[in-house]
Amino acid sequence: MEEESQIPKGRYAADISSINEAHARIKSLILKTPVLSSTSLNAISGRQLYFKCESFQKGGAFKFRGACNAVFSLNDEDASKGVITHSSGNHAAALALAAKLRGIPAYIVIPKNAPTCKIENVKRYGGQVIWSEANMRSREETANKVWQETGAIFIHPYNDGRILSGQGTISLELLEQAPQLDTLVVPISGGGLISGVALAAKSINPAIRILAAEPKGADDAAQFKAAGRIITLPETNTIADGLRAFLGDFTWPVVRDLVDDIITVEDSEIVKAMQLCYEILKIVVEPSGAIGLAAVLSESFQKNPAWKDCKHIGIVVSGGNVDMAVLWDSLNK
């Protein structure tokens, strides 16, 4: 296929071949999520918008794709040891569910400040919750201790080729469901989602634009892109709890090379986009999942002449696991 040669094989942790293999592996386990549109939101944005609703995915988020691919690509000997990860969000539940489907243990290290709804999802799917302090060092040290005790296979939330390949299956579906798309807008955090999406989409259609949506309170990716190197922020502050991670060495090269731009938005814009999703699309969307719409409606996108030709925009609605207490607090501020 001529388009596939646009991205040299082996340059990145995943490619169109590994993404196609992932799709063949997991398609009977995942949901082919719907694409929604709205004449009202088209009018508000001045574009044709197509919402890929990963909020309807098993586990309530796109993360199940990557977790499922990682778990079901393990050989039987490794799988029998179980899997382990550290995560404050949707990857935790996704890995627990994938492990449950394969019938193996899942050890999930969760920081004490994780959203209650996401903790409950892990428990519901049979994951064994191990608590850590609310910082990356504690998460990693706790996961390492559990690994030494169990020998379980570590599955990183995003910095893993199997994860990238699983997330890339979104593009295979979306560009089949809406082949007219000229632009994709995707949330960015650790970069697993946008890396997989970009690798697949640019292989299928090299001319497609890939735009990342990021909260201003956690804009490490935008700073990476501007500086041309990985930068670690001293802290993050955003309502989008799923977008507080930093790019990894597997995801940064893809973002550097294949993501055309990064649009940053304020939390207030994210909350407004959530409200529109609730009121117009009639879907439950978490802050991280609404940020794509927030980016498209933002002044920085609407008034940027570089994107005036973005007419048919696919927006990945990445998840729908809302901590209602946090939501009500944010709406009342």
N, C-alpha and C positions, 0 to 999 in steps of 0.2 A: 504494500500500500504506500503510495508515494508520500502522502502526508506524514507518515510515521517517521520518515527519514529527516524531518525537520528537527527532531530532537535526538541527538546522537545516543545510541544505546550505551548504557553503562556510566553515563555522566552523573546520574542521580541515583538515589536509593530505590527508586521505582521507575517504571517506564510503561508504555502502552501494553507491552506483552504481559508484564506482571499484573497490570490492572485487569486485563482481559481474563487472565488465569484466576484472579481473585473473584471476578464476577461469576465465572463458571463454578467456582468452589462454593460460593455463598448464596447464589440467587434463589435457591430453594428455601433458605433460612431467613433471609431479609424480606422486607416489604418493598415493592416497587412503589415508591411514594408518589402521590398525585402532584400535578402542576396546576395551581390555581391562578386565575386572573380576575381583575376587577376594573370595570369601566370607570368607576369613581376614582380609584387610585391611578389609573392611566391619565385621567383628566388632571388630577392634582400634580402629578409628576411631569406631564407633558411627554411621556414615553409609553411604549407598550411594555408592561411589566409581567413577568411570569415567575410565580413563586413556587420553588421546589420545596415541598413541605416535609422536610426531615423531622419536623415536630411530630409527625405521624409514624415515624419509624419505630420499630420495637425498641423498648427502653426509652422512648421519647426523644431520641436524638440521633444524628448521623453517626455517632461514635460506635454504634453497634456494627456498622459495616467493617470498620477496621479491626475491632476486637474479635469479631466473628472470623475474619480472614486469618488473624494471627493464631487464634485457638485451633481452628480446623486445619491449619497448615502444619501443626506439630505432628511429629511421628508418635506412635502409640506409647513408646517408652518415655519420651519426654512429657507427653500429655498426662501420663499416669501420676506424675509428681505434682500436678496442679500448676496453677499460674498465680502470679503475684503482680501487683502494681501499687503505685501511690497516686491518688487522685482526689481532688476535692469536688468532682462533678460528675459529668455524664459518662466519662470513660470508666469510672468505678462500677457503675451499674451495668454498663455495656459488657464489661469483661465478666462480671458475675453471671449475667444472663448467658453469654456465650459458653462459659464453663459449665453452667447448669445443663445446657443443651447437649454438651459432649459428655456429661456425667463425670466431671473432674472437679477437684476443689479449687476455690478461688480465694486468695488471701488479699484483702483490700485494705491498704493503709490509708486512713482518712484523717486529715487535720481537724482539730476540734471545732474550727469555725466554718465547716462545710455546711451548705444549705440543708436544712432538715429534710426536705422532700427528696433530695438526692441520696441522703443516707438511708432513708426508708426504702428507696428503690433497691439499693444494694442488699439490704436485709431481705426484701421480698423475693429477690432472685437467688437467695441462698449463699451469698458471699459472706465470708468470715471477716468482720470488721475489726481492724486493729487501729487504735487511736495513735496519732502523733501530735506534736505541737504544730502551731499554725505557721510553720516556716519550712522552706525547701530542705534545709539541712536536716531537720528532724524527720521529715518525710523520708528522705533517702536513707538516713541511718536506721530508721525503724524497718524499712523495707529490706535493707541489707541483713538485719538481724533475723527477720523472718525467713529470708532466703537461706541463711546459714542453717537455720533449724529445720527447714522443710525440703530444701533442694528444688523448690518450685521454679518454674520458668518465668523470668521477669518480662513483662510486656509494657514497654514505655507508653505513656498516653499519646505521644505523637512522634517522637524521634526514632522511628522504626519503619523500615521499608515495607513490612507487611501491613502496617497501619496506613501508610500512604497509599498503598495499592488498594486496600479496602475502601478508603474514602474516595478514591478516584472513580469508583463505580457510579458515583452520583452523576458524573459527566456523561458516562455511557448512556444512562437512562435519560437524562435531561435533554441531551442533544438529539436523541431519538424522538422524545416527546415534543420538543420545540426546536426543530432544525433551523428555524429562521433567526435564532439568537445571534447577535453580533457582539454582545458583552455579557460577562458574568460578574456579579458582585457577591463576594464571599467574606464572611467574618474571618478575622485573623487573630490568632493567639500564639500557640506553640507552632502553628503552621502546618500541622498534619492534614487538615481539611483542604486548605487552599493549595497546598503542594500537590496532593492527589488530584484535585479538580483541575488544576492548571496543566499538569502533565498529560492527563487524558484529553482535555478540551483542546489544547494546542496541537496535539497529535491528530485529532479528528479535523480540526479547522485552524490552521496556523494563523489565520487573520483575526481570530476572535480576541477580544480584549478581556483581560482579567484584572479586576479592580478589587482591592482588599478594603474592608471596612473595619475600623479600629477605634476604640474609645480614647479620647484625649487623655484620660487619666491613666492609661496604660499603653502609651504610644511608642513602645520600644521598636516595633517593626518599622514604623515611619522614620524613626531616628536611624535604625539600621540602614534603611534604604537610602537615606540622605547621606549618611557617612560612608556607606560602602563596606561596613564591617559590623560585627555583632557588638551590641552595647547592652549592658545590664542596668536596668533602672533600680535606684535604691528602694523605691516603693511604688505600688500601684494604688489607684483610688478610683473605682468605677462601680456602678451598679451591675455591670455585666460581669458576674462572677466567673463565667466560663471563658473570659478573655483576658485573664491576668497572667498567663504563662508567657515565657520568653522563647523566641525561636531557638531551635537546636541546630547542630552541625549537619543533620540530614535535611532539614527543612529550609535553612537559610539560603543555600545555593539555588534552590528552586524559586524562592521568593525574589532573590536578587536578579535572576535571569528571566523569569517568565511572568512575574506580576508587573503589570504596566504602571500602576500607581496605587497609593494607599490614601484613602480618604478618612480623616479623623473627625469624630463627632462628639459633641457634649452629651453627658448623661441625660440632660433635659430633652435632647433630640431623640434619644433612644426610647425614653418613656413615652414621648408623643407617638413614635412609630409603633410601639406596643399597643397603644390605645387605638390606633388606626387598624391594626391587625385584628384586635378584638371586635371593634365596632363595624368594620367594613368587610374584612375577610371572614370574620366569625371563627377565628382560630385562636387557640391558646399559644402564646409565644413568650419565651423567656427573654430577658434583655439581650443576651448574646444572639438570640435568633432574630430579633427585630432590627439589629444594627444595619443590615443590608438595606432595608427600606429607609432607615434614617439617613444613610449615606447618599442614596439616590435623591432624597428630598432636600439634602443639605445645600446651603448656598454655595459652598465650595465646589460642589459637583454641578449644580444647576447653572452657575455663571462661568464655568471653566470652558473656554472655547475648544479645548482639546477633546472634550467629550460631547460636542454638539451633534456628532453623527452617531452617537449611541442611541439607537431607536428601539431596538428589541432587546430588553435587558432581563436576563435570568438572575433571580435573587435566591440564594440558598438560605432558607429558613432553617437554621441549624438545630434548633431544639425547642421543646415546649415544657420543660420541667421548671415550673415557676414556684419559688418560695413565696407563698401568698402574703405572709406577714411582712416580708421585705417590700413586696409590691405595694401593699396598702400604705406602708410608711412613706414610700417614695412618691406616691400619688398625692399624699396629704401634705407634703412639704411645700 
